Amino acid sequence: MGYEYKVVQIREGMIGGKMSAGKLESVLNEWASKGWQLKAITSVEVKGRLGPGGVEGVLVTFERPLG
């Protein structure tokens, strides 16, 4: 049996400042309701649209069986 993966990027700017546990929980529950299981959460610096700097964020990786 194979698997498929989904990676969701969450930036601080998308959640109004600091990383919100409530926002992360909402994303996890949204994808879980579609059959996806959390595989990993990775902290990253996400490049902004303007300027050379970046913002803190996370990549949330989900997995589910094919089929």
PQR file of N, CA, C, O and H, with PARSE charges and radii, in Angstrom:
ATOM      1  N   MET A   1       0.846  -1.183   0.000 -0.4000 1.5000
ATOM      2  CA  MET A   1       0.000   0.000   0.000 -0.0000 2.0000
ATOM      3  C   MET A   1       0.888   1.243   0.000  0.5500 1.7000
ATOM      4  O   MET A   1       1.863   1.317   0.748 -0.5500 1.4000
ATOM      5  N   GLY A   2       0.549   2.202  -0.830 -0.4000 1.5000
ATOM      6  CA  GLY A   2       1.324   3.439  -0.906 -0.0000 2.0000
ATOM      7  C   GLY A   2       0.675   4.557  -0.107  0.5500 1.7000
ATOM      8  O   GLY A   2      -0.430   4.424   0.418 -0.5500 1.4000
ATOM      9  H   GLY A   2      -0.243   2.141  -1.438  0.4000 1.0000
ATOM     10  N   TYR A   3       1.400   5.660  -0.037 -0.4000 1.5000
ATOM     11  CA  TYR A   3       0.927   6.829   0.697 -0.0000 2.0000
ATOM     12  C   TYR A   3       1.037   8.063  -0.172  0.5500 1.7000
ATOM     13  O   TYR A   3       1.815   8.100  -1.125 -0.5500 1.4000
ATOM     14  H   TYR A   3       2.298   5.768  -0.463  0.4000 1.0000
ATOM     15  N   GLU A   4       0.256   9.068   0.164 -0.4000 1.5000
ATOM     16  CA  GLU A   4       0.397  10.381  -0.453 -0.0000 2.0000
ATOM     17  C   GLU A   4       0.628  11.384   0.669  0.5500 1.7000
ATOM     18  O   GLU A   4       0.279  11.137   1.824 -0.5500 1.4000
ATOM     19  H   GLU A   4      -0.375   9.038   0.938  0.4000 1.0000
ATOM     20  N   TYR A   5       1.219  12.519   0.312 -0.4000 1.5000
ATOM     21  CA  TYR A   5       1.609  13.513   1.310 -0.0000 2.0000
ATOM     22  C   TYR A   5       1.084  14.888   0.940  0.5500 1.7000
ATOM     23  O   TYR A   5       0.904  15.207  -0.235 -0.5500 1.4000
ATOM     24  H   TYR A   5       1.502  12.720  -0.626  0.4000 1.0000
ATOM     25  N   LYS A   6       0.843  15.690   1.954 -0.4000 1.5000
ATOM     26  CA  LYS A   6       0.387  17.068   1.795 -0.0000 2.0000
ATOM     27  C   LYS A   6       1.238  17.921   2.726  0.5500 1.7000
ATOM     28  O   LYS A   6       1.382  17.590   3.903 -0.5500 1.4000
ATOM     29  H   LYS A   6       0.989  15.431   2.908  0.4000 1.0000
ATOM     30  N   VAL A   7       1.801  19.010   2.219 -0.4000 1.5000
ATOM     31  CA  VAL A   7       2.596  19.922   3.037 -0.0000 2.0000
ATOM     32  C   VAL A   7       1.891  21.276   3.057  0.5500 1.7000
ATOM     33  O   VAL A   7       1.606  21.856   2.010 -0.5500 1.4000
ATOM     34  H   VAL A   7       1.683  19.279   1.264  0.4000 1.0000
ATOM     35  N   VAL A   8       1.614  21.772   4.269 -0.4000 1.5000
ATOM     36  CA  VAL A   8       0.924  23.043   4.454 -0.0000 2.0000
ATOM     37  C   VAL A   8       1.899  24.009   5.128  0.5500 1.7000
ATOM     38  O   VAL A   8       2.491  23.682   6.156 -0.5500 1.4000
ATOM     39  H   VAL A   8       1.845  21.301   5.120  0.4000 1.0000
ATOM     40  N   GLN A   9       2.061  25.180   4.554 -0.4000 1.5000
ATOM     41  CA  GLN A   9       2.952  26.204   5.111 -0.0000 2.0000
ATOM     42  C   GLN A   9       2.129  27.199   5.914  0.5500 1.7000
ATOM     43  O   GLN A   9       1.142  27.743   5.418 -0.5500 1.4000
ATOM     44  H   GLN A   9       1.580  25.445   3.719  0.4000 1.0000
ATOM     45  N   ILE A  10       2.534  27.433   7.147 -0.4000 1.5000
ATOM     46  CA  ILE A  10       1.862  28.422   7.992 -0.0000 2.0000
ATOM     47  C   ILE A  10       2.907  29.451   8.402  0.5500 1.7000
ATOM     48  O   ILE A  10       3.919  29.108   9.013 -0.5500 1.4000
ATOM     49  H   ILE A  10       3.336  26.991   7.550  0.4000 1.0000
ATOM     50  N   ARG A  11       2.656  30.722   8.062 -0.4000 1.5000
ATOM     51  CA  ARG A  11       3.570  31.812   8.424 -0.0000 2.0000
ATOM     52  C   ARG A  11       2.976  32.619   9.560  0.5500 1.7000
ATOM     53  O   ARG A  11       1.759  32.638   9.747 -0.5500 1.4000
ATOM     54  H   ARG A  11       1.834  31.001   7.566  0.4000 1.0000
ATOM     55  N   GLU A  12       3.830  33.283  10.317 -0.4000 1.5000
ATOM     56  CA  GLU A  12       3.364  34.158  11.395 -0.0000 2.0000
ATOM     57  C   GLU A  12       2.390  35.197  10.869  0.5500 1.7000
ATOM     58  O   GLU A  12       1.362  35.459  11.494 -0.5500 1.4000
ATOM     59  H   GLU A  12       4.818  33.268  10.165  0.4000 1.0000
ATOM     60  N   GLY A  13       2.705  35.790   9.726 -0.4000 1.5000
ATOM     61  CA  GLY A  13       1.857  36.831   9.155 -0.0000 2.0000
ATOM     62  C   GLY A  13       0.452  36.349   8.866  0.5500 1.7000
ATOM     63  O   GLY A  13      -0.488  37.144   8.857 -0.5500 1.4000
ATOM     64  H   GLY A  13       3.540  35.577   9.218  0.4000 1.0000
ATOM     65  N   MET A  14       0.297  35.055   8.630 -0.4000 1.5000
ATOM     66  CA  MET A  14      -1.018  34.503   8.335 -0.0000 2.0000
ATOM     67  C   MET A  14      -1.841  34.352   9.605  0.5500 1.7000
ATOM     68  O   MET A  14      -3.062  34.210   9.541 -0.5500 1.4000
ATOM     69  H   MET A  14       1.061  34.409   8.638  0.4000 1.0000
ATOM     70  N   ILE A  15      -1.184  34.383  10.750 -0.4000 1.5000
ATOM     71  CA  ILE A  15      -1.902  34.151  11.999 -0.0000 2.0000
ATOM     72  C   ILE A  15      -1.765  35.331  12.953  0.5500 1.7000
ATOM     73  O   ILE A  15      -1.977  35.190  14.157 -0.5500 1.4000
ATOM     74  H   ILE A  15      -0.192  34.498  10.801  0.4000 1.0000
ATOM     75  N   GLY A  16      -1.415  36.479  12.419 -0.4000 1.5000
ATOM     76  CA  GLY A  16      -1.439  37.705  13.205 -0.0000 2.0000
ATOM     77  C   GLY A  16      -0.397  37.802  14.299  0.5500 1.7000
ATOM     78  O   GLY A  16      -0.747  38.009  15.460 -0.5500 1.4000
ATOM     79  H   GLY A  16      -1.243  36.593  11.441  0.4000 1.0000
ATOM     80  N   GLY A  17       0.861  37.658  13.963 -0.4000 1.5000
ATOM     81  CA  GLY A  17       1.919  37.817  14.961 -0.0000 2.0000
ATOM     82  C   GLY A  17       2.486  36.488  15.382  0.5500 1.7000
ATOM     83  O   GLY A  17       2.968  35.718  14.551 -0.5500 1.4000
ATOM     84  H   GLY A  17       1.146  37.490  13.019  0.4000 1.0000
ATOM     85  N   LYS A  18       2.430  36.212  16.675 -0.4000 1.5000
ATOM     86  CA  LYS A  18       3.045  34.992  17.191 -0.0000 2.0000
ATOM     87  C   LYS A  18       2.328  33.749  16.682  0.5500 1.7000
ATOM     88  O   LYS A  18       1.142  33.782  16.353 -0.5500 1.4000
ATOM     89  H   LYS A  18       2.039  36.837  17.350  0.4000 1.0000
ATOM     90  N   MET A  19       3.074  32.659  16.628 -0.4000 1.5000
ATOM     91  CA  MET A  19       2.516  31.380  16.207 -0.0000 2.0000
ATOM     92  C   MET A  19       1.411  31.001  17.188  0.5500 1.7000
ATOM     93  O   MET A  19       1.645  30.899  18.392 -0.5500 1.4000
ATOM     94  H   MET A  19       4.038  32.632  16.896  0.4000 1.0000
ATOM     95  N   SER A  20       0.244  30.801  16.679 -0.4000 1.5000
ATOM     96  CA  SER A  20      -0.919  30.535  17.514 -0.0000 2.0000
ATOM     97  C   SER A  20      -1.196  29.043  17.607  0.5500 1.7000
ATOM     98  O   SER A  20      -1.342  28.368  16.588 -0.5500 1.4000
ATOM     99  H   SER A  20       0.053  30.884  15.701  0.4000 1.0000
ATOM    100  N   ALA A  21      -1.267  28.528  18.834 -0.4000 1.5000
ATOM    101  CA  ALA A  21      -1.595  27.118  19.029 -0.0000 2.0000
ATOM    102  C   ALA A  21      -3.002  26.828  18.504  0.5500 1.7000
ATOM    103  O   ALA A  21      -3.254  25.759  17.947 -0.5500 1.4000
ATOM    104  H   ALA A  21      -1.148  29.077  19.662  0.4000 1.0000
ATOM    105  N   GLY A  22      -3.904  27.774  18.684 -0.4000 1.5000
ATOM    106  CA  GLY A  22      -5.270  27.587  18.198 -0.0000 2.0000
ATOM    107  C   GLY A  22      -5.335  27.472  16.691  0.5500 1.7000
ATOM    108  O   GLY A  22      -6.084  26.653  16.159 -0.5500 1.4000
ATOM    109  H   GLY A  22      -3.699  28.642  19.137  0.4000 1.0000
ATOM    110  N   LYS A  23      -4.543  28.302  15.984 -0.4000 1.5000
ATOM    111  CA  LYS A  23      -4.515  28.252  14.520 -0.0000 2.0000
ATOM    112  C   LYS A  23      -3.932  26.921  14.050  0.5500 1.7000
ATOM    113  O   LYS A  23      -4.457  26.301  13.125 -0.5500 1.4000
ATOM    114  H   LYS A  23      -3.935  28.968  16.416  0.4000 1.0000
ATOM    115  N   LEU A  24      -2.842  26.486  14.690 -0.4000 1.5000
ATOM    116  CA  LEU A  24      -2.234  25.215  14.321 -0.0000 2.0000
ATOM    117  C   LEU A  24      -3.212  24.067  14.573  0.5500 1.7000
ATOM    118  O   LEU A  24      -3.333  23.162  13.748 -0.5500 1.4000
ATOM    119  H   LEU A  24      -2.415  26.990  15.441  0.4000 1.0000
ATOM    120  N   GLU A  25      -3.899  24.101  15.693 -0.4000 1.5000
ATOM    121  CA  GLU A  25      -4.885  23.070  16.011 -0.0000 2.0000
ATOM    122  C   GLU A  25      -5.999  23.043  14.973  0.5500 1.7000
ATOM    123  O   GLU A  25      -6.466  21.975  14.578 -0.5500 1.4000
ATOM    124  H   GLU A  25      -3.801  24.836  16.364  0.4000 1.0000
ATOM    125  N   SER A  26      -6.419  24.225  14.534 -0.4000 1.5000
ATOM    126  CA  SER A  26      -7.458  24.317  13.519 -0.0000 2.0000
ATOM    127  C   SER A  26      -7.016  23.670  12.202  0.5500 1.7000
ATOM    128  O   SER A  26      -7.782  22.945  11.566 -0.5500 1.4000
ATOM    129  H   SER A  26      -6.040  25.093  14.855  0.4000 1.0000
ATOM    130  N   VAL A  27      -5.769  23.944  11.804 -0.4000 1.5000
ATOM    131  CA  VAL A  27      -5.226  23.355  10.570 -0.0000 2.0000
ATOM    132  C   VAL A  27      -5.145  21.830  10.710  0.5500 1.7000
ATOM    133  O   VAL A  27      -5.521  21.102   9.791 -0.5500 1.4000
ATOM    134  H   VAL A  27      -5.147  24.533  12.320  0.4000 1.0000
ATOM    135  N   LEU A  28      -4.657  21.349  11.849 -0.4000 1.5000
ATOM    136  CA  LEU A  28      -4.551  19.903  12.072 -0.0000 2.0000
ATOM    137  C   LEU A  28      -5.921  19.235  11.994  0.5500 1.7000
ATOM    138  O   LEU A  28      -6.073  18.197  11.350 -0.5500 1.4000
ATOM    139  H   LEU A  28      -4.351  21.940  12.596  0.4000 1.0000
ATOM    140  N   ASN A  29      -6.914  19.827  12.651 -0.4000 1.5000
ATOM    141  CA  ASN A  29      -8.262  19.250  12.644 -0.0000 2.0000
ATOM    142  C   ASN A  29      -8.908  19.300  11.264  0.5500 1.7000
ATOM    143  O   ASN A  29      -9.627  18.382  10.870 -0.5500 1.4000
ATOM    144  H   ASN A  29      -6.791  20.670  13.174  0.4000 1.0000
ATOM    145  N   GLU A  30      -8.645  20.386  10.531 -0.4000 1.5000
ATOM    146  CA  GLU A  30      -9.199  20.509   9.180 -0.0000 2.0000
ATOM    147  C   GLU A  30      -8.712  19.364   8.290  0.5500 1.7000
ATOM    148  O   GLU A  30      -9.512  18.716   7.614 -0.5500 1.4000
ATOM    149  H   GLU A  30      -8.061  21.133  10.851  0.4000 1.0000
ATOM    150  N   TRP A  31      -7.407  19.117   8.291 -0.4000 1.5000
ATOM    151  CA  TRP A  31      -6.860  18.066   7.436 -0.0000 2.0000
ATOM    152  C   TRP A  31      -7.176  16.670   7.959  0.5500 1.7000
ATOM    153  O   TRP A  31      -7.354  15.742   7.171 -0.5500 1.4000
ATOM    154  H   TRP A  31      -6.758  19.643   8.840  0.4000 1.0000
ATOM    155  N   ALA A  32      -7.248  16.510   9.281 -0.4000 1.5000
ATOM    156  CA  ALA A  32      -7.618  15.205   9.859 -0.0000 2.0000
ATOM    157  C   ALA A  32      -9.031  14.816   9.433  0.5500 1.7000
ATOM    158  O   ALA A  32      -9.310  13.640   9.201 -0.5500 1.4000
ATOM    159  H   ALA A  32      -7.104  17.264   9.922  0.4000 1.0000
ATOM    160  N   SER A  33      -9.915  15.796   9.331 -0.4000 1.5000
ATOM    161  CA  SER A  33     -11.294  15.508   8.919 -0.0000 2.0000
ATOM    162  C   SER A  33     -11.368  15.014   7.474  0.5500 1.7000
ATOM    163  O   SER A  33     -12.369  14.427   7.063 -0.5500 1.4000
ATOM    164  H   SER A  33      -9.688  16.752   9.519  0.4000 1.0000
ATOM    165  N   LYS A  34     -10.303  15.256   6.708 -0.4000 1.5000
ATOM    166  CA  LYS A  34     -10.234  14.808   5.312 -0.0000 2.0000
ATOM    167  C   LYS A  34      -9.425  13.518   5.167  0.5500 1.7000
ATOM    168  O   LYS A  34      -9.124  13.081   4.056 -0.5500 1.4000
ATOM    169  H   LYS A  34      -9.491  15.733   7.042  0.4000 1.0000
ATOM    170  N   GLY A  35      -9.078  12.917   6.309 -0.4000 1.5000
ATOM    171  CA  GLY A  35      -8.372  11.637   6.275 -0.0000 2.0000
ATOM    172  C   GLY A  35      -6.856  11.722   6.351  0.5500 1.7000
ATOM    173  O   GLY A  35      -6.179  10.701   6.230 -0.5500 1.4000
ATOM    174  H   GLY A  35      -9.322  13.271   7.212  0.4000 1.0000
ATOM    175  N   TRP A  36      -6.307  12.915   6.547 -0.4000 1.5000
ATOM    176  CA  TRP A  36      -4.857  13.087   6.626 -0.0000 2.0000
ATOM    177  C   TRP A  36      -4.387  12.937   8.072  0.5500 1.7000
ATOM    178  O   TRP A  36      -5.056  13.396   8.998 -0.5500 1.4000
ATOM    179  H   TRP A  36      -6.857  13.745   6.645  0.4000 1.0000
ATOM    180  N   GLN A  37      -3.244  12.296   8.260 -0.4000 1.5000
ATOM    181  CA  GLN A  37      -2.640  12.116   9.579 -0.0000 2.0000
ATOM    182  C   GLN A  37      -1.352  12.929   9.650  0.5500 1.7000
ATOM    183  O   GLN A  37      -0.570  12.943   8.699 -0.5500 1.4000
ATOM    184  H   GLN A  37      -2.701  11.923   7.507  0.4000 1.0000
ATOM    185  N   LEU A  38      -1.132  13.608  10.779 -0.4000 1.5000
ATOM    186  CA  LEU A  38       0.081  14.401  10.957 -0.0000 2.0000
ATOM    187  C   LEU A  38       1.311  13.513  10.887  0.5500 1.7000
ATOM    188  O   LEU A  38       1.379  12.479  11.550 -0.5500 1.4000
ATOM    189  H   LEU A  38      -1.767  13.596  11.551  0.4000 1.0000
ATOM    190  N   LYS A  39       2.280  13.921  10.081 -0.4000 1.5000
ATOM    191  CA  LYS A  39       3.541  13.183   9.952 -0.0000 2.0000
ATOM    192  C   LYS A  39       4.684  13.952  10.605  0.5500 1.7000
ATOM    193  O   LYS A  39       5.514  13.358  11.293 -0.5500 1.4000
ATOM    194  H   LYS A  39       2.225  14.761   9.542  0.4000 1.0000
ATOM    195  N   ALA A  40       4.737  15.284  10.393 -0.4000 1.5000
ATOM    196  CA  ALA A  40       5.837  16.084  10.938 -0.0000 2.0000
ATOM    197  C   ALA A  40       5.461  17.559  10.944  0.5500 1.7000
ATOM    198  O   ALA A  40       4.653  18.017  10.135 -0.5500 1.4000
ATOM    199  H   ALA A  40       4.063  15.766   9.833  0.4000 1.0000
ATOM    200  N   ILE A  41       6.073  18.302  11.886 -0.4000 1.5000
ATOM    201  CA  ILE A  41       5.999  19.758  11.904 -0.0000 2.0000
ATOM    202  C   ILE A  41       7.428  20.263  11.932  0.5500 1.7000
ATOM    203  O   ILE A  41       8.202  19.903  12.818 -0.5500 1.4000
ATOM    204  H   ILE A  41       6.730  17.930  12.542  0.4000 1.0000
ATOM    205  N   THR A  42       7.782  21.105  10.954 -0.4000 1.5000
ATOM    206  CA  THR A  42       9.143  21.603  10.816 -0.0000 2.0000
ATOM    207  C   THR A  42       9.147  23.117  10.885  0.5500 1.7000
ATOM    208  O   THR A  42       8.421  23.774  10.139 -0.5500 1.4000
ATOM    209  H   THR A  42       7.153  21.398  10.234  0.4000 1.0000
ATOM    210  N   SER A  43       9.955  23.677  11.770 -0.4000 1.5000
ATOM    211  CA  SER A  43      10.087  25.125  11.876 -0.0000 2.0000
ATOM    212  C   SER A  43      10.976  25.624  10.742  0.5500 1.7000
ATOM    213  O   SER A  43      12.021  25.036  10.465 -0.5500 1.4000
ATOM    214  H   SER A  43      10.545  23.143  12.375  0.4000 1.0000
ATOM    215  N   VAL A  44      10.561  26.709  10.085 -0.4000 1.5000
ATOM    216  CA  VAL A  44      11.314  27.256   8.955 -0.0000 2.0000
ATOM    217  C   VAL A  44      11.278  28.782   8.991  0.5500 1.7000
ATOM    218  O   VAL A  44      10.441  29.384   9.664 -0.5500 1.4000
ATOM    219  H   VAL A  44       9.712  27.187  10.310  0.4000 1.0000
ATOM    220  N   GLU A  45      12.200  29.390   8.257 -0.4000 1.5000
ATOM    221  CA  GLU A  45      12.116  30.821   7.997 -0.0000 2.0000
ATOM    222  C   GLU A  45      11.573  30.960   6.591  0.5500 1.7000
ATOM    223  O   GLU A  45      12.185  30.485   5.634 -0.5500 1.4000
ATOM    224  H   GLU A  45      12.880  28.902   7.711  0.4000 1.0000
ATOM    225  N   VAL A  46      10.436  31.606   6.461 -0.4000 1.5000
ATOM    226  CA  VAL A  46       9.753  31.740   5.177 -0.0000 2.0000
ATOM    227  C   VAL A  46      10.080  33.108   4.597  0.5500 1.7000
ATOM    228  O   VAL A  46       9.871  34.129   5.253 -0.5500 1.4000
ATOM    229  H   VAL A  46       9.939  31.993   7.238  0.4000 1.0000
ATOM    230  N   LYS A  47      10.589  33.131   3.375 -0.4000 1.5000
ATOM    231  CA  LYS A  47      10.929  34.396   2.736 -0.0000 2.0000
ATOM    232  C   LYS A  47       9.674  35.206   2.482  0.5500 1.7000
ATOM    233  O   LYS A  47       8.678  34.699   1.966 -0.5500 1.4000
ATOM    234  H   LYS A  47      10.759  32.302   2.842  0.4000 1.0000
ATOM    235  N   GLY A  48       9.740  36.470   2.854 -0.4000 1.5000
ATOM    236  CA  GLY A  48       8.613  37.377   2.625 -0.0000 2.0000
ATOM    237  C   GLY A  48       8.570  37.843   1.173  0.5500 1.7000
ATOM    238  O   GLY A  48       9.521  37.632   0.420 -0.5500 1.4000
ATOM    239  H   GLY A  48      10.549  36.882   3.274  0.4000 1.0000
ATOM    240  N   ARG A  49       7.493  38.460   0.793 -0.4000 1.5000
ATOM    241  CA  ARG A  49       7.362  38.965  -0.577 -0.0000 2.0000
ATOM    242  C   ARG A  49       8.198  40.212  -0.816  0.5500 1.7000
ATOM    243  O   ARG A  49       8.637  40.462  -1.939 -0.5500 1.4000
ATOM    244  H   ARG A  49       6.721  38.631   1.405  0.4000 1.0000
ATOM    245  N   LEU A  50       8.419  40.995   0.232 -0.4000 1.5000
ATOM    246  CA  LEU A  50       9.186  42.231   0.090 -0.0000 2.0000
ATOM    247  C   LEU A  50      10.438  42.160   0.946  0.5500 1.7000
ATOM    248  O   LEU A  50      10.381  41.742   2.103 -0.5500 1.4000
ATOM    249  H   LEU A  50       8.062  40.792   1.144  0.4000 1.0000
ATOM    250  N   GLY A  51      11.548  42.559   0.393 -0.4000 1.5000
ATOM    251  CA  GLY A  51      12.787  42.625   1.168 -0.0000 2.0000
ATOM    252  C   GLY A  51      13.468  41.278   1.327  0.5500 1.7000
ATOM    253  O   GLY A  51      12.912  40.235   0.982 -0.5500 1.4000
ATOM    254  H   GLY A  51      11.594  42.898  -0.547  0.4000 1.0000
ATOM    255  N   PRO A  52      14.683  41.322   1.857 -0.5600 1.5000
ATOM    256  CA  PRO A  52      15.500  40.114   1.963  0.2800 2.0000
ATOM    257  C   PRO A  52      15.176  39.244   3.186  0.5500 1.7000
ATOM    258  O   PRO A  52      15.564  38.077   3.230 -0.5500 1.4000
ATOM    259  N   GLY A  53      14.473  39.798   4.172 -0.4000 1.5000
ATOM    260  CA  GLY A  53      14.205  39.067   5.411 -0.0000 2.0000
ATOM    261  C   GLY A  53      13.129  38.015   5.248  0.5500 1.7000
ATOM    262  O   GLY A  53      12.478  37.913   4.209 -0.5500 1.4000
ATOM    263  H   GLY A  53      14.157  40.746   4.137  0.4000 1.0000
ATOM    264  N   GLY A  54      12.962  37.241   6.300 -0.4000 1.5000
ATOM    265  CA  GLY A  54      11.923  36.230   6.301 -0.0000 2.0000
ATOM    266  C   GLY A  54      11.144  36.300   7.594  0.5500 1.7000
ATOM    267  O   GLY A  54      11.469  37.086   8.484 -0.5500 1.4000
ATOM    268  H   GLY A  54      13.491  37.324   7.144  0.4000 1.0000
ATOM    269  N   VAL A  55      10.128  35.485   7.696 -0.4000 1.5000
ATOM    270  CA  VAL A  55       9.342  35.400   8.918 -0.0000 2.0000
ATOM    271  C   VAL A  55       9.347  33.956   9.394  0.5500 1.7000
ATOM    272  O   VAL A  55       9.509  33.027   8.603 -0.5500 1.4000
ATOM    273  H   VAL A  55       9.865  34.846   6.973  0.4000 1.0000
ATOM    274  N   GLU A  56       9.167  33.782  10.697 -0.4000 1.5000
ATOM    275  CA  GLU A  56       9.105  32.434  11.236 -0.0000 2.0000
ATOM    276  C   GLU A  56       7.834  31.761  10.762  0.5500 1.7000
ATOM    277  O   GLU A  56       6.806  32.408  10.567 -0.5500 1.4000
ATOM    278  H   GLU A  56       9.035  34.537  11.339  0.4000 1.0000
ATOM    279  N   GLY A  57       7.916  30.484  10.583 -0.4000 1.5000
ATOM    280  CA  GLY A  57       6.743  29.718  10.170 -0.0000 2.0000
ATOM    281  C   GLY A  57       6.982  28.240  10.398  0.5500 1.7000
ATOM    282  O   GLY A  57       8.029  27.834  10.902 -0.5500 1.4000
ATOM    283  H   GLY A  57       8.751  29.958  10.741  0.4000 1.0000
ATOM    284  N   VAL A  58       6.002  27.444  10.024 -0.4000 1.5000
ATOM    285  CA  VAL A  58       6.141  25.997  10.115 -0.0000 2.0000
ATOM    286  C   VAL A  58       5.636  25.352   8.840  0.5500 1.7000
ATOM    287  O   VAL A  58       4.746  25.873   8.168 -0.5500 1.4000
ATOM    288  H   VAL A  58       5.151  27.773   9.614  0.4000 1.0000
ATOM    289  N   LEU A  59       6.217  24.217   8.525 -0.4000 1.5000
ATOM    290  CA  LEU A  59       5.701  23.344   7.484 -0.0000 2.0000
ATOM    291  C   LEU A  59       5.068  22.159   8.197  0.5500 1.7000
ATOM    292  O   LEU A  59       5.717  21.485   8.997 -0.5500 1.4000
ATOM    293  H   LEU A  59       6.939  23.794   9.071  0.4000 1.0000
ATOM    294  N   VAL A  60       3.808  21.912   7.906 -0.4000 1.5000
ATOM    295  CA  VAL A  60       3.083  20.816   8.527 -0.0000 2.0000
ATOM    296  C   VAL A  60       2.890  19.745   7.449  0.5500 1.7000
ATOM    297  O   VAL A  60       2.259  20.000   6.423 -0.5500 1.4000
ATOM    298  H   VAL A  60       3.281  22.460   7.256  0.4000 1.0000
ATOM    299  N   THR A  61       3.429  18.559   7.683 -0.4000 1.5000
ATOM    300  CA  THR A  61       3.374  17.480   6.708 -0.0000 2.0000
ATOM    301  C   THR A  61       2.355  16.435   7.165  0.5500 1.7000
ATOM    302  O   THR A  61       2.398  15.945   8.293 -0.5500 1.4000
ATOM    303  H   THR A  61       3.941  18.352   8.516  0.4000 1.0000
ATOM    304  N   PHE A  62       1.437  16.112   6.250 -0.4000 1.5000
ATOM    305  CA  PHE A  62       0.403  15.114   6.516 -0.0000 2.0000
ATOM    306  C   PHE A  62       0.602  13.926   5.592  0.5500 1.7000
ATOM    307  O   PHE A  62       1.207  14.044   4.526 -0.5500 1.4000
ATOM    308  H   PHE A  62       1.401  16.510   5.333  0.4000 1.0000
ATOM    309  N   GLU A  63       0.087  12.781   6.015 -0.4000 1.5000
ATOM    310  CA  GLU A  63       0.189  11.544   5.232 -0.0000 2.0000
ATOM    311  C   GLU A  63      -1.153  10.823   5.286  0.5500 1.7000
ATOM    312  O   GLU A  63      -1.858  10.871   6.294 -0.5500 1.4000
ATOM    313  H   GLU A  63      -0.404  12.684   6.881  0.4000 1.0000
ATOM    314  N   ARG A  64      -1.496  10.152   4.182 -0.4000 1.5000
ATOM    315  CA  ARG A  64      -2.667   9.271   4.185 -0.0000 2.0000
ATOM    316  C   ARG A  64      -2.458   8.168   3.158  0.5500 1.7000
ATOM    317  O   ARG A  64      -1.740   8.359   2.177 -0.5500 1.4000
ATOM    318  H   ARG A  64      -0.923  10.114   3.363  0.4000 1.0000
ATOM    319  N   PRO A  65      -3.074   7.030   3.376 -0.5600 1.5000
ATOM    320  CA  PRO A  65      -2.950   5.925   2.420  0.2800 2.0000
ATOM    321  C   PRO A  65      -3.579   6.299   1.080  0.5500 1.7000
ATOM    322  O   PRO A  65      -4.585   7.007   1.036 -0.5500 1.4000
ATOM    323  N   LEU A  66      -2.987   5.825   0.000 -0.4000 1.5000
ATOM    324  CA  LEU A  66      -3.571   6.015  -1.338 -0.0000 2.0000
ATOM    325  C   LEU A  66      -4.846   5.205  -1.443  0.5500 1.7000
ATOM    326  O   LEU A  66      -4.984   4.145  -0.832 -0.5500 1.4000
ATOM    327  H   LEU A  66      -2.170   5.250   0.036  0.4000 1.0000
ATOM    328  N   GLY A  67      -5.759   5.714  -2.218 -0.4000 1.5000
ATOM    329  CA  GLY A  67      -6.961   4.930  -2.459 -0.0000 2.0000
ATOM    330  C   GLY A  67      -8.135   5.550  -1.874  0.5500 1.7000
ATOM    331  O   GLY A  67      -9.237   5.014  -1.987 -0.5500 1.4000
ATOM    332  H   GLY A  67      -5.647   6.574  -2.714  0.4000 1.0000
TER
END
